[in-house]
Amino acid sequence: MRVGISGLPRSGKSTIFNALCSKDSPQETHPSKQKSSIFTAKVRDKRLDNVGSIFPDKKIIYPELLFIDIPSIRGQDNTEGPDFQILREQDAIVETI
């Protein structure tokens, strides 16, 4: 599942992204960052482990969440930011205000 983190400049997108991926260091290219940062989190579930013990010959594939820190929609000079296609590609969008 792709989760895009979007919002206006300096609204806390990278802070939320860093909290999700346990990063303490600030983004080097912040605040005019033009590339998306990506973090993948595997979601472990004990229920899936229980099913795996019932069917030991089957491979267990844990769900993955792909978090994307999307560059600001509007640049600091009020021009349009990145192509909105990146927003269309997400399964969910977290909007920071």
C-alpha positions as CSV (number, residue, x, y, z in Angstrom):
1,M,0.0,0.0,0.0
2,R,1.4,3.4,-1.0
3,V,0.8,6.2,1.5
4,G,1.8,9.7,0.3
5,I,2.5,12.4,2.8
6,S,1.6,15.8,1.2
7,G,1.0,19.4,2.2
8,L,2.2,23.0,2.0
9,P,5.8,23.9,2.5
10,R,7.0,23.7,6.1
11,S,3.8,22.0,7.3
12,G,5.5,19.1,8.9
13,K,5.6,16.5,6.1
14,S,9.2,15.5,6.7
15,T,8.7,15.5,10.5
16,I,5.9,12.9,10.1
17,F,7.9,10.9,7.6
18,N,10.9,10.9,9.9
19,A,8.8,9.8,12.9
20,L,7.3,6.9,10.9
21,C,10.7,5.7,9.8
22,S,12.5,6.5,13.1
23,K,14.9,9.0,11.6
24,D,16.3,11.7,13.8
25,S,18.3,13.6,11.3
26,P,16.6,16.5,9.3
27,Q,16.4,16.3,5.5
28,E,19.6,17.8,3.9
29,T,17.7,19.4,1.1
30,H,14.8,20.7,3.2
31,P,12.9,23.1,2.6
32,S,13.2,23.3,-1.2
33,K,13.4,19.5,-1.7
34,Q,12.2,18.4,-5.1
35,K,12.7,14.6,-4.7
36,S,10.4,12.2,-2.8
37,S,11.8,10.3,0.1
38,I,10.6,6.7,0.4
39,F,10.4,4.3,3.4
40,T,9.0,0.7,3.4
41,A,7.6,-0.8,6.6
42,K,6.7,-4.5,6.8
43,V,3.7,-5.0,9.0
44,R,4.1,-8.1,11.2
45,D,0.9,-9.8,12.4
46,K,0.7,-12.6,14.9
47,R,-2.5,-13.8,13.2
48,L,-0.5,-14.4,10.0
49,D,2.1,-16.3,12.0
50,N,-0.6,-18.5,13.4
51,V,-1.9,-19.3,9.9
52,G,1.7,-20.0,8.9
53,S,2.0,-22.6,11.6
54,I,-1.2,-24.3,10.3
55,F,0.2,-24.3,6.8
56,P,4.0,-24.7,7.2
57,D,4.6,-25.5,3.5
58,K,3.2,-22.1,2.4
59,K,5.3,-18.9,2.2
60,I,4.3,-16.1,4.6
61,I,4.3,-12.7,2.9
62,Y,3.8,-9.8,5.3
63,P,2.0,-6.7,4.1
64,E,4.1,-3.6,3.3
65,L,3.4,0.0,3.7
66,L,5.4,2.3,1.4
67,F,5.5,5.8,2.9
68,I,6.4,8.6,0.4
69,D,7.4,12.1,1.6
70,I,6.0,14.1,-1.4
71,P,7.6,17.5,-2.2
72,S,5.4,20.5,-1.5
73,I,2.5,21.0,-3.9
74,R,3.1,24.7,-4.0
75,G,6.6,26.1,-4.1
76,Q,7.7,29.0,-2.0
77,D,7.3,31.3,-5.0
78,N,3.6,30.2,-5.3
79,T,4.3,28.3,-8.5
80,E,3.0,24.8,-9.0
81,G,5.2,22.1,-7.4
82,P,5.7,18.6,-8.7
83,D,3.5,16.9,-11.2
84,F,0.2,15.9,-9.6
85,Q,0.6,12.4,-11.1
86,I,2.5,11.3,-8.0
87,L,-0.6,12.0,-5.9
88,R,-2.8,9.9,-8.3
89,E,-0.4,7.0,-7.8
90,Q,-1.0,6.8,-4.0
91,D,-3.5,4.4,-2.3
92,A,-3.8,6.9,0.6
93,I,-2.8,10.5,1.2
94,V,-1.9,12.0,4.5
95,E,-2.4,15.8,4.2
96,T,-0.5,18.0,6.6
97,I,-1.8,21.5,7.5
